[in-house]
Amino acid sequence: MRFNKKANYNLELAVCTPNPGFQEDSGSRQDYPAVLTAEGKLEGDGEYTQIKPYAGMPKEVLLLYSSQARYRVPREILFWLTVACTLALLAVTVAIIVMSPRCLSWWQTSPVYQVYPRSFKDSDGDGVGDLNGVRQQLDHFLHLNIKTVWISPFYKSPMKDFGYDVEDFRAIDPIFGTMQDFENLLAEMHQRGLKLIMDFIPNHTSDKHRWFNLSRAREPAYEDYYIWADCNATDPRPNNWVSIFGNSSWTYDDVRGQCYLHQFLKEQPDLNFRNPNVKREIVDLIRFWLKKGVDGFRMDAVKHIFEASHLRDEPQVDPDKPPEEITTEWDLYHDYTTSQLGLHDLLRDWRAEMDAYSREPGRYRFMVTESYDYHEIDKTMMYYGTPLIKEADFPFNFYLLDLPRNTSGWWVKHLVHLWMGNMPEGRWPNWVVGNHDRPRIATSVGQTYVPVLNMLLLTLPGTPTTYYGEEIGMENINITASQVQDPFGKYNISNSRDPQRSPMQWSGEVNAGFNTQTNLTWLPVHPSYLSVNVETQRADSGSVLAQYGSLNALRQAELPLNRGWFCYVHADSNVFSFLRELDGLQRAFLMVLNFGKEPATTDLSSVSELPDQLQVLMSTNVTNNGKVFQKSRILTAAGEGLVIRYHTDSRFNPSRPGQCYISEKACYLSVLDLLYKC
């Protein structure tokens, strides 16, 4: 079939949009190339000229128009502008990433709250706290803006040392619930944005553990899982080593016919970490709980993990003391039973395992080590690792536990400086004022000083740790010999740890709300529970609980408090004062804390960086909130603490490097509301 030109043009007009610029001629034409004139018209041997582009134009016509300067030049300008903007945005993004300081991890932004599960909340009425009880009280952590919860041991155990004697590391003791209860608790915690730290006890097991029973029976694969030495039943002392709980560290086993080492109770035999199979077993246990989803571990009693293989007698503190009178750990220098070669290599291996489970965003696995090194602080600092090899995120800092020995501003500064002055550069500090092994701080120093201690804890740099009940000012209970539960107390009632482990005081109900189903409590409830409890203090804006929550909220909201410089300003027989500031930020904080026995007037007129007038943002005495002081005359009562927020263009830290510390320096750019490395 053959179509003439006119038929083709009519078809185009019939199907496409009519174009008034299209010129039709009745004559015939041939398909000659068209030429684009300077006026933008198509001319040539064809039968029409085109003035403007039109919808549906042929490709050939479109290309002719697109090559014109008025179309080509804007297009090229837009293209290169797009390229330039993309490159600039990429450069800015890279610069921000390179210059931004490392974000704080979850274990740095929140206090760690220690739950002693036997005493926290009883959900089934048997008088002992349990995992479901912890789950029932998760709102308490959220109310205080606490995101990190450490739960003391809940493994299957004969309970000779209340869970620190583990019979099965892969099972939950029935007194605390089931594995399903644990998984439900962990799932709900994660759903609410909470992190769970478990206690891990690597140094020893229970004597009921399967490994120990196989070892005492000399099963070949398990024969050397524990520390065994030749001895006899009548004189079971291969050397003079002494248990933490008192008397010899050796106990004769009549099944094996040898003595085994236990640095704690005789029901807690020490594992032999010189056996590679034991190392593998412990790594498998770490992996087991990490796969469950736990967020970190507190590694218990790590300094005791290795002992000298030669088993020589340790030197006596008093060389003239008869050997038979060496009965306590304080009688010996522990040169052969603590901090032995190989310990830190082992901990670094565990850290590497935890790092392997930390690759998922937001799922960093945390490790803290527990080691009472007392005056040997250099040994404690070794748990931070080295600049090249990572170990613990931090070792627990127990030096504030000594605060009751001397409540003065000088003494508090000394205890703070013990850590800050010895901590490796760039590391993250932490602070502990109470735990399940030490008397409650409210009893040791008095109820008057609880608010100022919480203020200290929550305004110092680093991660604070709060033992359950400290947020409401709980005190030790008094117990009689017949009420003692702690095995340490059964040796000597004055050493009992039961007084600081009494049931949590939730309300003024029966049993302080700890057990509302029956009248059973594994330890007595403190008589103060009618007024010192969570429910009552939530309704009181001036309570210890309310102040704890406000301080924690302030700490997390203010850059100077959560990652700024820490600088000593003043200390005397009553007052300890320090400030927190961030370079580039005009807002800073001054803390004036009175730990003395009497009111004090603090003169800071020599600190030129402070403004002459200072307004109190928060006082432990709420009637002083908002009060204005001259910096030469800041008044505090005994046990009172002040948080003062002030504005200044001058920084304290540049001219006083010896008085100031920071873990990771950062500066603030107010124009962009941005933190950057400086």
VMD Tcl script that draws the C-alpha trace (Angstrom):
set ca {
  {0.00 0.00 0.00}
  {1.31 3.51 -0.82}
  {0.65 6.76 1.03}
  {1.30 10.19 -0.41}
  {2.87 12.99 1.65}
  {-0.41 14.79 2.23}
  {-1.97 11.70 3.67}
  {0.96 11.34 6.04}
  {0.65 14.93 7.27}
  {-3.08 14.61 7.75}
  {-2.45 11.50 9.82}
  {-0.03 13.39 12.04}
  {-2.48 16.20 12.62}
  {-5.27 13.77 13.31}
  {-3.36 11.86 15.94}
  {-1.14 14.53 17.52}
  {-1.78 17.94 18.99}
  {-2.64 20.58 16.34}
  {0.26 22.97 15.81}
  {-0.52 26.37 14.24}
  {3.09 26.74 13.26}
  {2.83 23.77 10.94}
  {2.59 24.81 7.24}
  {0.79 22.51 4.83}
  {1.04 22.70 1.07}
  {-1.21 20.98 -1.37}
  {1.65 20.12 -3.62}
  {3.89 17.17 -3.34}
  {7.28 17.30 -1.53}
  {10.29 15.16 -1.06}
  {12.02 14.42 2.26}
  {14.88 16.91 2.08}
  {16.91 17.87 5.05}
  {15.73 20.97 6.88}
  {17.98 23.84 7.95}
  {17.66 25.81 11.19}
  {17.80 29.57 10.55}
  {19.11 32.20 12.91}
  {15.52 33.07 13.82}
  {14.88 29.52 14.98}
  {12.87 28.43 11.90}
  {13.27 25.26 9.89}
  {13.80 26.02 6.23}
  {14.97 24.06 3.31}
  {13.59 22.16 0.40}
  {10.77 20.87 2.58}
  {7.25 22.26 2.47}
  {7.02 23.72 6.02}
  {8.92 25.74 8.63}
  {8.67 25.25 12.40}
  {8.84 28.31 14.69}
  {8.47 26.69 18.20}
  {9.07 23.22 19.61}
  {5.90 21.24 19.97}
  {4.78 18.14 21.82}
  {5.41 14.99 19.88}
  {8.06 16.49 17.59}
  {10.34 14.00 15.85}
  {13.74 13.21 17.35}
  {15.53 14.92 14.50}
  {13.68 18.19 15.16}
  {14.24 17.95 18.93}
  {17.97 17.52 18.44}
  {18.12 20.55 16.19}
  {16.43 22.70 18.83}
  {18.46 21.31 21.77}
  {21.69 22.32 20.09}
  {20.76 25.98 20.22}
  {22.79 28.09 22.71}
  {19.71 29.28 24.57}
  {18.90 25.65 25.44}
  {22.39 24.19 25.63}
  {24.03 26.78 27.92}
  {21.39 26.72 30.76}
  {21.47 22.94 30.61}
  {25.22 22.83 31.05}
  {25.09 25.42 33.83}
  {22.50 23.36 35.72}
  {24.54 20.20 35.23}
  {27.75 21.67 36.62}
  {25.88 23.36 39.46}
  {24.45 19.96 40.41}
  {27.91 18.40 40.30}
  {29.40 21.21 42.37}
  {26.62 21.04 44.98}
  {26.96 17.26 45.23}
  {30.72 17.49 45.74}
  {30.32 20.29 48.28}
  {27.71 18.29 50.21}
  {29.97 15.24 50.14}
  {32.93 17.32 51.35}
  {30.89 18.83 54.19}
  {29.63 15.37 55.19}
  {33.14 13.94 55.22}
  {34.43 16.95 57.17}
  {31.68 16.61 59.78}
  {32.37 12.89 60.15}
  {36.12 13.42 60.44}
  {35.81 16.34 62.84}
  {32.99 14.92 64.98}
  {33.99 13.38 68.31}
  {33.04 9.81 68.97}
  {29.44 9.42 70.11}
  {29.00 8.28 73.70}
  {27.92 4.67 74.04}
  {24.93 3.52 76.09}
  {27.13 2.55 79.07}
  {28.48 6.12 79.20}
  {25.20 8.04 79.02}
  {23.29 6.39 81.87}
  {24.03 5.39 85.45}
  {24.40 1.67 86.08}
  {21.74 0.48 88.54}
  {22.61 -2.65 90.54}
  {19.75 -5.02 91.28}
  {20.30 -7.62 93.98}
  {17.57 -9.99 92.77}
  {16.86 -11.70 96.12}
  {15.91 -8.31 97.55}
  {14.41 -6.31 94.71}
  {10.83 -7.59 94.23}
  {9.10 -10.86 95.08}
  {6.48 -11.76 92.47}
  {5.38 -15.18 93.77}
  {5.11 -14.69 97.55}
  {7.93 -16.99 98.67}
  {9.79 -14.14 100.38}
  {12.66 -14.04 97.86}
  {12.93 -11.61 94.96}
  {12.93 -13.02 91.43}
  {13.25 -12.17 87.73}
  {9.54 -11.61 87.25}
  {9.72 -9.17 90.14}
  {12.41 -7.21 88.30}
  {10.21 -7.18 85.20}
  {7.29 -5.80 87.21}
  {9.40 -2.82 88.30}
  {10.94 -1.74 84.99}
  {8.96 1.51 85.15}
  {11.10 2.49 88.13}
  {14.20 2.66 85.94}
  {12.40 4.62 83.25}
  {11.06 7.06 85.85}
  {14.64 7.80 86.90}
  {15.88 7.87 83.27}
  {18.17 4.91 83.98}
  {18.98 2.79 80.93}
  {21.51 0.27 82.26}
  {20.63 -2.43 84.80}
  {23.16 -4.82 86.33}
  {21.59 -7.89 87.95}
  {23.58 -9.90 90.47}
  {23.82 -13.69 89.90}
  {20.70 -15.74 89.23}
  {22.37 -18.93 87.95}
  {21.42 -22.33 89.34}
  {23.20 -22.54 92.69}
  {23.17 -24.28 96.10}
  {23.15 -20.68 97.46}
  {26.06 -21.15 99.84}
  {27.14 -17.66 98.72}
  {23.78 -16.55 97.31}
  {24.50 -17.27 93.66}
  {28.23 -16.69 93.53}
  {28.65 -20.46 93.86}
  {27.39 -21.59 90.45}
  {26.21 -25.14 89.89}
  {25.15 -24.62 86.26}
  {26.10 -21.52 84.27}
  {23.49 -22.30 81.61}
  {20.49 -22.56 83.93}
  {18.39 -20.20 86.06}
  {17.96 -21.12 89.71}
  {14.30 -22.02 90.37}
  {14.16 -19.53 93.24}
  {14.55 -16.76 90.64}
  {12.37 -18.31 87.93}
  {12.99 -20.08 84.64}
  {14.95 -19.47 81.47}
  {11.70 -18.36 79.88}
  {11.30 -15.77 82.65}
  {14.79 -14.50 81.89}
  {14.12 -14.31 78.15}
  {10.85 -12.46 78.78}
  {12.63 -10.01 81.07}
  {15.41 -9.39 78.53}
  {12.95 -8.95 75.66}
  {10.86 -6.43 77.59}
  {13.94 -4.54 78.72}
  {15.15 -4.20 75.15}
  {11.68 -3.18 74.02}
  {11.80 -0.35 76.58}
  {15.31 0.72 75.61}
  {17.00 -0.80 78.69}
  {20.30 -2.71 78.73}
  {21.02 -5.78 80.87}
  {24.41 -6.50 82.42}
  {24.89 -9.93 83.96}
  {27.24 -10.99 86.71}
  {29.77 -13.52 85.42}
  {31.79 -15.58 87.93}
  {34.84 -17.04 86.16}
  {37.16 -17.72 89.11}
  {35.30 -20.63 90.63}
  {32.24 -22.87 90.53}
  {30.15 -24.59 93.14}
  {31.41 -27.90 94.48}
  {28.13 -29.28 93.09}
  {29.10 -28.37 89.54}
  {29.40 -31.26 87.10}
  {32.99 -30.33 86.29}
  {34.06 -30.59 89.92}
  {32.42 -33.97 90.42}
  {34.19 -35.30 87.32}
  {37.49 -33.77 88.42}
  {37.37 -35.21 91.92}
  {36.65 -38.61 90.33}
  {39.77 -38.13 88.16}
  {37.84 -38.33 84.91}
  {40.72 -37.90 82.39}
  {39.19 -34.99 80.47}
  {38.39 -33.10 83.69}
  {41.18 -34.16 86.04}
  {42.95 -30.79 85.89}
  {39.91 -28.49 85.72}
  {40.64 -27.34 89.31}
  {43.73 -26.65 91.44}
  {44.69 -29.85 93.25}
  {47.65 -30.48 95.55}
  {48.89 -33.40 97.59}
  {47.97 -33.30 101.27}
  {46.35 -35.51 103.87}
  {43.15 -35.38 105.84}
  {44.84 -34.49 109.12}
  {46.89 -31.55 107.80}
  {45.17 -30.14 104.70}
  {47.55 -27.19 104.19}
  {49.85 -27.45 101.17}
  {50.87 -23.86 101.96}
  {49.83 -20.87 104.09}
  {47.33 -19.38 101.61}
  {44.22 -17.96 103.29}
  {40.65 -17.70 102.01}
  {38.84 -14.37 101.66}
  {36.32 -15.75 104.15}
  {39.05 -16.71 106.61}
  {41.20 -19.78 107.42}
  {43.02 -22.00 104.94}
  {42.35 -21.83 101.20}
  {42.70 -25.63 101.02}
  {40.16 -28.34 101.74}
  {40.80 -32.07 101.66}
  {38.59 -34.13 99.35}
  {38.29 -37.73 100.47}
  {37.07 -38.91 97.03}
  {40.19 -37.78 95.21}
  {42.54 -37.96 98.19}
  {43.97 -34.50 97.55}
  {43.30 -30.91 98.58}
  {41.64 -28.39 96.28}
  {42.12 -24.64 96.31}
  {39.30 -22.24 97.10}
  {40.01 -18.54 97.56}
  {36.46 -18.07 98.82}
  {34.22 -20.64 100.55}
  {35.21 -24.30 100.59}
  {32.05 -24.85 98.50}
  {33.61 -22.62 95.78}
  {36.61 -24.49 94.28}
  {38.89 -22.42 92.02}
  {39.10 -23.30 88.33}
  {42.48 -24.00 86.76}
  {42.88 -21.47 83.95}
  {46.24 -22.91 82.97}
  {44.19 -25.72 81.43}
  {43.23 -24.68 77.85}
  {40.04 -26.73 78.11}
  {38.86 -24.56 81.01}
  {39.53 -21.44 78.94}
  {37.43 -22.86 76.11}
  {34.61 -23.75 78.49}
  {34.44 -20.19 79.82}
  {34.47 -18.71 76.31}
  {31.59 -21.03 75.38}
  {29.64 -19.75 78.40}
  {30.27 -16.14 77.41}
  {29.02 -16.90 73.90}
  {25.96 -18.68 75.30}
  {24.73 -15.56 77.09}
  {25.77 -13.17 74.34}
  {23.68 -15.20 71.91}
  {20.78 -14.85 74.33}
  {21.17 -11.11 73.85}
  {22.69 -9.85 77.12}
  {24.37 -6.48 76.74}
  {27.41 -6.99 78.91}
  {29.10 -8.64 81.88}
  {30.48 -7.65 85.24}
  {33.47 -9.97 85.60}
  {33.61 -10.97 89.26}
  {36.80 -11.29 91.37}
  {39.08 -11.26 88.35}
  {42.33 -10.72 90.24}
  {41.95 -14.20 91.79}
  {41.69 -16.07 88.46}
  {45.34 -17.14 88.34}
  {47.58 -18.42 91.14}
  {51.31 -19.03 91.06}
  {51.91 -22.61 89.94}
  {54.81 -23.10 92.38}
  {52.40 -22.88 95.38}
  {55.00 -21.28 97.67}
  {54.02 -19.70 100.99}
  {53.03 -16.06 100.72}
  {55.05 -13.58 102.82}
  {53.50 -12.57 106.13}
  {52.63 -8.96 106.90}
  {54.01 -9.58 110.38}
  {57.01 -11.92 109.96}
  {57.03 -12.69 113.69}
  {53.46 -13.91 113.82}
  {53.21 -17.69 114.42}
  {52.12 -19.46 111.21}
  {49.21 -21.15 112.97}
  {47.77 -17.71 113.71}
  {47.62 -16.72 110.03}
  {43.85 -16.91 109.57}
  {42.75 -13.83 107.57}
  {43.63 -12.39 104.16}
  {45.07 -9.31 105.90}
  {47.79 -11.42 107.50}
  {49.52 -12.03 104.15}
  {50.88 -10.17 101.15}
  {49.09 -11.76 98.20}
  {52.04 -12.00 95.88}
  {51.13 -15.47 94.59}
  {47.34 -15.56 94.63}
  {46.28 -12.33 92.89}
  {47.08 -10.44 89.67}
  {49.30 -13.17 88.25}
  {50.92 -13.30 84.83}
  {48.39 -14.28 82.15}
  {45.40 -12.55 83.75}
  {45.24 -9.62 81.34}
  {45.82 -11.82 78.30}
  {42.80 -13.85 79.35}
  {40.63 -10.76 79.83}
  {41.66 -9.42 76.42}
  {40.58 -12.69 74.85}
  {37.15 -12.30 76.45}
  {37.00 -8.71 75.27}
  {37.70 -9.91 71.72}
  {34.83 -12.39 71.98}
  {32.50 -9.64 73.10}
  {33.65 -7.36 70.30}
  {32.66 -10.05 67.82}
  {29.09 -9.68 69.08}
  {29.25 -5.86 69.04}
  {29.18 -5.38 65.27}
  {25.46 -4.85 65.02}
  {24.67 -1.12 65.33}
  {23.48 -0.20 68.79}
  {24.38 -3.61 70.27}
  {27.76 -2.89 71.81}
  {28.64 -5.48 74.48}
  {30.05 -3.96 77.64}
  {32.60 -5.42 80.07}
  {33.46 -4.15 83.55}
  {35.90 -5.88 85.88}
  {35.65 -6.16 89.66}
  {38.90 -6.09 91.58}
  {39.50 -4.65 95.05}
  {43.14 -3.55 94.79}
  {42.99 -1.02 97.64}
  {46.19 1.10 97.71}
  {47.63 -0.69 94.63}
  {45.69 1.50 92.23}
  {48.23 0.92 89.46}
  {47.02 -2.69 89.31}
  {43.41 -1.52 88.95}
  {44.29 0.80 86.09}
  {45.78 -2.10 84.13}
  {42.25 -3.40 83.50}
  {41.69 -0.50 81.10}
  {44.13 -2.24 78.74}
  {46.74 -0.42 76.67}
  {46.49 2.19 73.90}
  {46.74 -0.66 71.40}
  {44.89 -3.49 73.14}
  {41.44 -3.10 74.60}
  {40.38 -4.78 77.84}
  {37.59 -3.69 80.20}
  {35.54 -0.62 79.32}
  {36.43 0.30 82.87}
  {37.33 -1.46 86.12}
  {34.99 -0.64 88.98}
  {36.17 2.34 91.03}
  {35.63 1.53 94.71}
  {37.60 4.37 96.27}
  {34.53 6.42 97.22}
  {33.55 3.48 99.45}
  {36.19 4.85 101.83}
  {34.38 8.18 102.15}
  {32.90 7.34 105.61}
  {36.41 7.33 107.08}
  {36.62 11.12 106.89}
  {33.74 13.27 105.71}
  {35.53 16.44 104.64}
  {36.02 18.32 101.42}
  {39.73 17.50 101.38}
  {39.07 13.77 101.82}
  {36.48 13.69 99.04}
  {38.88 15.49 96.71}
  {41.62 13.00 97.65}
  {39.39 10.02 96.80}
  {38.28 11.57 93.52}
  {41.84 12.44 92.58}
  {43.04 8.90 93.32}
  {41.13 7.86 90.20}
  {41.37 10.95 88.02}
  {45.09 11.38 88.70}
  {45.96 7.75 87.85}
  {43.49 6.95 85.06}
  {45.16 6.46 81.65}
  {44.67 9.37 79.27}
  {41.47 9.22 77.25}
  {39.80 6.56 79.41}
  {36.32 6.78 80.91}
  {35.98 7.08 84.71}
  {33.29 5.58 86.94}
  {32.15 5.90 90.55}
  {30.66 3.53 93.14}
  {29.47 4.55 96.63}
  {27.78 1.29 97.63}
  {27.20 -2.33 96.64}
  {26.08 -5.68 98.06}
  {29.39 -6.22 99.87}
  {29.65 -2.88 101.70}
  {27.46 -1.10 104.30}
  {24.95 1.33 102.84}
  {26.28 4.85 102.54}
  {23.23 6.29 104.34}
  {24.23 4.28 107.41}
  {27.97 4.87 107.10}
  {27.87 8.65 106.76}
  {24.34 9.47 107.89}
  {21.06 10.26 106.17}
  {21.97 13.97 106.07}
  {24.66 13.33 103.46}
  {22.74 11.07 101.08}
  {21.49 13.88 98.78}
  {24.91 15.51 98.49}
  {26.50 12.12 97.79}
  {24.03 11.50 94.98}
  {24.81 14.98 93.67}
  {28.52 14.15 93.68}
  {27.91 10.82 91.97}
  {25.77 12.30 89.19}
  {27.90 15.37 88.42}
  {31.38 13.82 88.37}
  {32.60 12.82 84.89}
  {32.03 9.23 83.83}
  {29.52 6.52 84.70}
  {27.97 6.41 88.18}
  {26.77 3.13 89.71}
  {23.78 3.12 92.05}
  {23.08 0.21 94.37}
  {19.35 -0.45 94.70}
  {17.79 1.73 97.38}
  {20.46 4.44 97.31}
  {18.11 6.56 95.24}
  {15.73 6.76 98.21}
  {18.31 6.72 101.02}
  {17.82 3.18 102.34}
  {19.84 2.24 105.42}
  {21.26 -0.99 106.83}
  {18.99 -3.19 108.89}
  {19.92 -4.54 112.32}
  {19.98 -8.31 112.53}
  {20.42 -10.81 115.33}
  {22.63 -13.90 115.23}
  {19.58 -16.05 114.52}
  {18.70 -13.94 111.47}
  {22.10 -14.15 109.77}
  {21.92 -15.56 106.24}
  {25.30 -14.49 104.85}
  {27.97 -17.21 105.13}
  {30.59 -14.53 105.78}
  {28.50 -13.42 108.76}
  {28.28 -16.95 110.07}
  {32.05 -16.89 110.60}
  {31.78 -13.51 112.30}
  {28.46 -11.66 112.67}
  {30.27 -8.31 112.50}
  {31.31 -9.21 108.94}
  {27.79 -10.08 107.81}
  {26.65 -8.45 104.56}
  {22.99 -9.06 105.32}
  {22.33 -5.54 106.71}
  {22.83 -3.92 103.27}
  {20.77 -6.55 101.45}
  {17.35 -5.97 103.01}
  {14.23 -5.91 100.79}
  {13.67 -2.89 98.57}
  {11.23 -0.39 100.07}
  {8.60 0.24 97.39}
  {5.71 1.55 99.47}
  {4.18 1.81 102.93}
  {2.24 -1.43 102.36}
  {2.95 -4.68 104.17}
  {6.58 -5.79 103.72}
  {7.31 -2.40 102.12}
  {5.62 -3.60 98.95}
  {8.41 -6.14 98.38}
  {6.05 -9.08 98.92}
  {2.37 -8.20 98.91}
  {1.07 -11.80 98.77}
  {2.37 -13.33 102.00}
  {4.19 -12.16 105.11}
  {7.49 -13.74 104.12}
  {10.75 -11.86 103.52}
  {14.12 -13.60 103.40}
  {15.57 -10.73 105.49}
  {13.68 -8.26 107.69}
  {12.40 -5.04 106.16}
  {13.88 -1.83 107.56}
  {11.46 -0.13 110.00}
  {11.83 3.17 108.12}
  {9.87 1.81 105.13}
  {6.70 3.71 106.12}
  {8.36 7.00 105.15}
  {11.44 5.93 103.18}
  {9.91 4.30 100.13}
  {9.53 4.90 96.40}
  {5.82 5.66 96.41}
  {6.05 8.33 99.10}
  {9.12 9.99 97.62}
  {7.64 10.17 94.13}
  {4.95 12.46 95.52}
  {7.51 14.76 97.20}
  {9.41 17.14 94.90}
  {12.05 17.67 97.57}
  {12.71 13.99 98.28}
  {15.96 12.11 97.70}
  {14.29 10.22 94.85}
  {13.01 13.37 93.13}
  {16.43 15.01 93.37}
  {18.12 11.88 92.02}
  {15.81 11.88 88.99}
  {16.28 15.61 88.37}
  {20.06 15.37 88.62}
  {20.18 12.41 86.27}
  {17.99 14.22 83.74}
  {20.23 17.29 83.98}
  {23.36 15.16 83.60}
  {22.10 13.58 80.40}
  {20.73 16.80 78.90}
  {23.75 19.06 79.44}
  {26.90 18.63 77.33}
  {29.26 20.01 80.01}
  {28.01 17.40 82.48}
  {28.05 14.37 80.22}
  {31.26 14.97 78.26}
  {32.86 18.26 79.30}
  {35.97 19.17 81.26}
  {36.19 18.37 84.97}
  {38.22 20.90 86.97}
  {39.02 21.21 90.68}
  {38.13 24.63 92.03}
  {38.26 24.45 95.83}
  {38.55 22.08 98.78}
  {38.69 22.67 102.52}
  {37.63 20.92 105.73}
  {33.98 21.14 104.69}
  {33.53 21.90 101.00}
  {34.62 20.18 97.80}
  {33.96 22.29 94.71}
  {34.54 21.60 91.03}
  {33.23 22.79 87.70}
  {32.21 21.23 84.39}
  {32.66 23.17 81.15}
  {32.90 22.60 77.41}
  {35.08 24.66 75.08}
  {32.98 26.87 72.83}
  {29.89 26.62 75.01}
  {29.14 29.67 77.13}
  {27.12 27.60 79.62}
  {29.02 25.88 82.45}
  {28.30 24.34 85.86}
  {29.82 24.86 89.29}
  {29.28 22.31 92.06}
  {29.71 23.35 95.71}
  {29.31 20.31 98.00}
  {29.49 20.49 101.78}
  {30.59 17.16 103.31}
  {31.57 18.71 106.63}
  {29.93 18.80 110.02}
  {29.00 22.49 109.98}
  {27.79 25.28 107.68}
  {30.46 26.80 105.46}
  {31.13 29.97 103.49}
  {33.12 29.40 100.32}
  {35.09 32.25 98.74}
  {35.75 31.77 95.02}
  {36.62 35.40 94.27}
  {40.07 34.29 93.05}
  {38.47 32.36 90.19}
  {38.31 35.11 87.58}
  {36.45 32.95 85.09}
  {33.37 32.89 87.33}
  {30.87 35.77 87.15}
  {30.50 37.85 90.30}
  {26.94 36.69 90.89}
  {25.99 33.02 90.82}
  {22.45 31.67 90.77}
  {21.65 28.24 92.21}
  {20.00 25.95 89.68}
  {19.49 23.10 92.14}
  {20.15 22.63 95.84}
  {19.70 19.57 98.02}
  {17.75 22.02 100.17}
  {14.98 22.95 97.71}
  {14.29 26.25 99.48}
  {17.62 27.50 98.11}
  {16.76 26.77 94.46}
  {17.13 29.99 92.50}
  {19.06 31.75 95.25}
  {21.78 34.21 94.13}
  {25.20 34.30 95.81}
  {28.22 36.53 95.41}
  {31.09 34.30 94.34}
  {33.04 35.54 97.35}
  {30.38 34.29 99.74}
  {28.65 31.01 98.80}
  {26.79 29.59 101.80}
  {26.11 25.89 102.32}
  {24.75 23.94 105.28}
  {26.32 20.67 106.42}
  {25.32 18.01 103.90}
  {24.08 20.57 101.36}
  {25.08 20.52 97.71}
  {24.60 23.23 95.08}
  {24.51 22.98 91.31}
  {25.14 26.45 89.89}
  {24.70 27.12 86.19}
  {26.44 30.22 84.89}
  {27.33 31.87 81.58}
  {30.79 33.12 80.66}
  {33.05 33.67 77.68}
  {36.13 32.65 79.70}
  {37.25 29.06 80.13}
  {38.85 27.73 83.30}
  {40.73 24.76 81.82}
  {43.23 26.38 79.37}
  {45.22 28.16 82.06}
  {45.06 25.35 84.65}
  {45.96 22.09 82.90}
  {47.05 20.44 86.14}
  {43.60 20.88 87.69}
  {41.48 19.69 84.77}
  {40.72 16.35 83.11}
  {38.73 15.18 80.12}
  {38.32 11.75 78.55}
  {37.89 12.88 74.97}
  {38.22 16.55 74.17}
  {35.42 18.14 72.14}
  {34.43 21.70 71.30}
  {31.08 23.27 70.57}
  {30.29 25.38 67.49}
  {27.28 27.47 68.40}
  {26.63 28.72 64.84}
  {25.83 25.18 63.69}
  {24.93 23.73 67.10}
  {27.65 21.17 66.47}
  {30.29 19.27 68.44}
  {33.69 18.85 66.81}
  {37.16 17.58 67.63}
  {39.50 20.30 68.76}
}
mol new
graphics top color blue
foreach p $ca { graphics top sphere $p radius 0.5 }
foreach p [lrange $ca 0 end-1] q [lrange $ca 1 end] { graphics top cylinder $p $q radius 0.2 }
display resetview
